[in-house]
Amino acid sequence: MIRLQATLPERYVNGRAEELATWIGNAKMLLGEKLLILGHHYQRDEVMRWADARGDSLALSRKAAETDKAKFIVFCGVYFMAEAADILTSSDQKVILPDLNAGCSMADMADLDTVEEAWESLRRCTDIEEVTPITYINSSAALKSFVGQHGGSVCTSSNADAVLTWALKKAESEKVLFFPDQHLGRNTAYRLGYNEQNMKVWDPRKEWGGLSEAEIKEATFLLWKGHCSVHQRFTPEHVNQFRTSYPQGLVVVHPECSHEVVALADDSGSTDYIINFIDKAPAMSTIAVGTEIHLVKRLADEYRDKHVMSLDPLVCPCSTMFRIDDAHLAWILEELVDGKVHNQITVDQETAKWAKTALERMLEIV
């Protein structure tokens, strides 16, 4: 999805790091309690240092829902996260994304039109009342609204186990349509005791998802053919190479990695889970981490008693998260001080109503 981000004034484009830090700090002080800055774990250090709260998607969703004092919530993350914050906050609060081009390639792999087409295909070949739609939080507000309207829920990498367990325990529910990330769906299903025979990949570019009627009816999990551009880079070869170099080393990866990588790792989990894993690891441990490099580098800096490194030696940042920088943050905050609101993220009332239903179901489940 293409969004038009205003060109930054030269003052910010050419600002030195120390100048930008001064401008951000001064604006933050002037705005006081009216401002809340949320920072996702994948943000750059020069942005993350200003966050009033940091966390993964679930933690920041909860923080947004609990916030009542702040008039301006500046979300240093990506577009779908800011949408979720707007849905969960009150009408007199404004959610702002410093750079409108901070999107998510995975979220763009499933849109409302293709999901509705898939739903209609399923309706024609199976009892649709038996199907529960679940969308990963890495999705648009429109898809969250869709699952809210059709009895489903949102999930994050932190709570996917609980949400999928809930979905399959619902009355009449025998099947889950999971989008947009096939890998999180597959890894979660394996953890719940299912096997590959229970899972089929739904390819939205093919008729009937590329599946036969029998395959659709027999599957418990219909997994949308989507992926994270960062986490798909990690391979079994990376794990094997690390173990050859560090036989006593530990490997922890995000569940957006392929199942082959997750199966070879010592553990897997959300960004918060990975942080806790490293925190609890014995001193002097060597730990390879399969997730976004800004988080890995921050963990390496914070846990100097351990050797924390990227599982992939050719590190790859999340290019869309990387769009949020100190220049955009300084611009947004100084404009707020002057009474000008830019890049406000708003979700229309009807979409927000059902998306909130799906998000609240998630928060109730966990």
N, C-alpha and C positions, 0 to 999 in steps of 0.2 A: 504494500500500500504506500502510495506517494503522498506526502503531506508537505505543504509549503512552509518552510521555516524562513522567517525574515533574516536578511543579511545582518550580521552584527556590525554595529558602528566600529569604525577604525580604532577608537579608544580601547575597545576590548580585544579586538583582533591583535593589536600591536602591544597590548599591555604585558609587562614583565610579570613573572610568577609572583614576586613579592608585592607588586602593585595590586594585582588581582586579589591576593590574599587580604591586603589592607582594605580594599573596597568591599569585599565580601564580609569581613569581620565588622566593619563599621556599619554596614547596612543591617546585618544580623542583630547588632546591638540596638540600633534605632527601632527596628521592628519588634523586638522583644517577644512577649508572649503571643503576639499576633501571628508569629511565624513558626512553622514546624517543618524541618527539613528531614525527609526520609531517604535513606541511602541503601540501595541493594548491595549485597556483598560483592558484586562484580564491578562496582564503580572504581574509577581511578582513585589513587590515594589523595590527590590534590582536591578532589570533590568530597570523598568520604570523610575527610577530617572535619567537615562542617556539619555532618549529619547529627541530628538530635537523637535519631534512632536508626540502627542498622539491622539488617536481617534478610531472610529469604522472603519469598512471596507470601507465605503464610503469616510470618511474624509481622510483616509490614501491613498486610490486610487487616490483621487484628489491631495494630496500632492505629490505623486510619479509622477503624470502627469505634475505637475508644476515645478518640480525640474530640474534645468539645471546646477548648479554649482558643485554639488557633484559628485565625480567620483565613490565613493563607497556608496551604500545604504544598510545599515544593517537593515534588517526587523525583529524586535522582535515580531513575530506573528506565523503564521503557513504557511505550504507549499503553499497553493493555493493563499494566499495573496502575497507572494514573487513572484509567477508566474505572478500575475496581475501587480505587480510593474515592472517586467522585460518587460512585453508587452507594458506598457505605457511609459517607459523611452527610452532614445536614445541608439544607439548601442555602444557608447563609455562609457556607465555607467554600472557598475557591481552591481547586486542585490545579496545580501548574506543573507543566513539564518543560524543563529548561530548553530542550531542543526537540521540536516536533518530529524530526527525522529519526529519533530514537525509537525504532520499532522492534519487531522480532520476526525473523524469517520463518521460524517454526509456526508462529501464530498465523502468518499469512498463508500457510499450506492448507488451511481449512477456512472456508468462508461460508456465510449463511446459505448462499445458493446451492453450493455443492453438498452441504450437509442436509438441506431440505430434499434435494434430489435423492440422496442415499436413503433418507427416511421413507420417502415414497416408494422406493424400490423394495425396501424391507417390508413395508405395509402390504405389497402385492404378493409376497411369497411366504410371509410368516405372520403370526399373531403379533401385531405391533404392541399390544398391551404387555407382552412378555419381554419387551426390549426397554432397557433403561439407558438413556444417553448420559454419558459423563464427559465433561470437558476439562482438560488440564487448564489451570489458571492462565497458562500461556496461550490465551485465545481472546478474541474480540468480545466486547460487551454484547454484540448481537448473538454470538454463540452461547454465551452464558445465559442470555435471555431465552434462547431456544431450549436449553436443557431445563431451565426453570419452568417453562410452559409445559414441558413433556415429562415432568415428574423426576427429572434427574438432578445432578449436583455438579458443582465444581470440585476439583481436587488439586492438591499441590504435591510436589515430590515428598513432602513431609507426611502427608496423611492419605496417600493413595491407597494403602492397604485398608485403612478403616473405611474409606468411601466406597471402594469396590466391594468390600464385605457387606456393607449396608445395602448396596445396589442389588446384590444377589440374594439378600434376605427379604427384600420387599415382596409383598403378596403378588403372586403371578409372575414375578421377574425371573427369567431364565437366561437372559442374554444381556450383554453390555455392548453398546456402541461407544468406543473410546476414541477421542480425538483431542488434539491433532498429532500427538507423539506416540508412534507405535512402540518405541522402546520402553518408555515408562510403563505403558500398559502391559507389555510382555513380561518385563521384569517383576512387576507387581503380581501378575497372575501366577508366575512361577513361585513367588514367595508364599502365595496363598495355597499352594499345593496342586495347581493345575499343570498340565503339560502342553506340548506343542500341538497335540491333536485337538485341544480345546480352543485353539487360537487360529484365526484367519486374518490375513491382512486385507483391508478394504482399500482398493486403489480407486480414488475418485475420478481418475481419467478414463476408467474403463466401465463398460456397461455392467451393471450388477456388481460393481466393485471388482470385476475380474473373477468372480466366484460363481459356482454353480448353485442352483437352488438347494441341492442336498448339503453342500458345504455351509451355506448360510444357516440352514436349519440345525445342523449338527454343532455349530460353533457356539461356545459360551462367550467368547470375547471376539468381537469384530474390531480390529485395530486399524485405525486410519493410517495411511501410508504417509507419515510425516516424520520429521526428525529435527534435532538441534544441530546446526552447522558446526558448532564447537565440539560437542560431545561425540559426534560421529567420527571425528578424527582419531580417537583413541582406538587402538587395535590390539588383538591378542599378541601380536609381535612386540608391541611396546611392553606388555606385561612380561613376556618371556625374556626380553632383553634386560629389563630391570632386574629380574630374579637372577639372571646369569651374573650381573655385575654386583648385586647385593643379595646374596642368598638368604640373609636374615632380615631383609627389608620387608616393609609392609606396603600393601597397595589398597587404597581406598578410592572409589570412583562414584560418580553421580549416576543415578538410575536412568538418565537419558542416554547413557552409553549403550552399545549393543549388548545383548544377553551374553554373547561369547566373552566379552570383556568383563562384565559383571561376574560371570561364573568363575573366572580366573582370579578375580580380586579377593583380598581378605575380607573386605566389607564394602557396602555401598549405601548411599543415602543422600539426603538433601544437603544443601550447603551448610545448614546449621548442624546436621548430623556429622558431616565431614569435619567441621570445626571441633565438635566434641570428641570425635575419634582421635584427632591429633592432640587435643588437650589431655586426654587420658592415656595416651601412649607413653611408654617408659622413656625417661631421659636417654639421650644418645641414639634414639631410634632413627632409622632412615625410612622415610615415608614418601612414596610416589603417589601423587594426587591426580586423578583424572577429572579435572573440571577447569573452569575459566582461569586464565593465568593471573589476573589481577588479584583474585582471592588467594591463589597459591603463593604468590609473592608476598602478600600481606601476612599470610600464615608463617612463611619462612622468616620474615622479619620479627614477628611477635613471639615465635617459639625458637629462640636461639639455642636452646639446649637440645634441639632435635634437628636433623637434616631433612627439611621438607623441600621437595622438588616436584616439577611437573612430570607426569608420566610420559608425555610427548616432548622430546627434546626440541622439536621445532614448534615452539609455543604459539598458540593462536588465541588472540583476545576476541571477545564478543564484539564484533564491529559496530553493532547498533548501540550496545551499552556504552561503548567507547565514545560515542558522539557527545555525551554529557561531559563537558569540561569546565574548568574554572572560569573561562571567559564567558560562557553562556550563563553560568550560575551568578557571576558578578552582575551581568546585564539584567537578568531577571530581578535580582534583589534590589539593585539601585533604582530600577524602574518602579518597584513596589513602594519604595521609600517616597518617590515622587508622585505616588497615587495612580500609577499606570500598571494595569494588569495585562500581561502578554501570555500567550500559550495556555490559556485556561482550557482544561479538558472537561467537556460536558457530555453527558449521555442523555438522550431524550427520555422523557418521562415514562413512556410505555416500555421501552427497552430496559430502562433502569428498574422498573417495577419487577419484571420477571428475572432479570439478572440478579437483583438483590435477593429474590427468593432462593435462587440457586446458591448464592454465596452464603446466605444465612443457614441453608441446609448443611453446607459444608462445616460452618462454624459450630453448629449444633452436634454434628456427628463426632467432631473431635473436641 
